[in-house]
Amino acid sequence: MAVAKPGPSGPAAPAASAPVAATPQIQLIPASPEGALDAAEEAVDLLLDSGRAPGDVLVITTGEQHPWAAHELSFGEASYWGQHDSGDDVFYADAAVAGRAAVRPVVVVAVNGGPDTSAADALPLALDRAGALLIVCGDPQRINSVLGAGV
């Protein structure tokens, strides 16, 4: 008899916000605020060198914008977000606008300064946007206090 079976029809865990996908792996690359952008660039280079598609990667900055984002924004927001929507290349976003970015398999965050609230807002958002891997470049104490875990 094909009757709905009680049991694994829903999550067995307490009803916190149940993620649709598994929690992404988190990697921390210790760096000073001044070195976080360089560390993020190195992480992106390693990802691309290991075969990751450029469109799989989103880079979020908490302080000064990445030079690519500043350059692309000089052509206007429509062109900038068009680059994002095409999904053909690594996309760089400031933490203030990263909420508009789509989920990508890999998110790299450069905690390169900015107000404390910028990192506090950017890290949970980045975790939400990362499909498989979140790489955070910055001060480990600051990052752990924001993420609330030893990463």
Order of alpha helices (4+ residues) and beta strands (2+ residues): beta-alpha-beta-alpha-alpha-beta-beta-alpha-beta-alpha
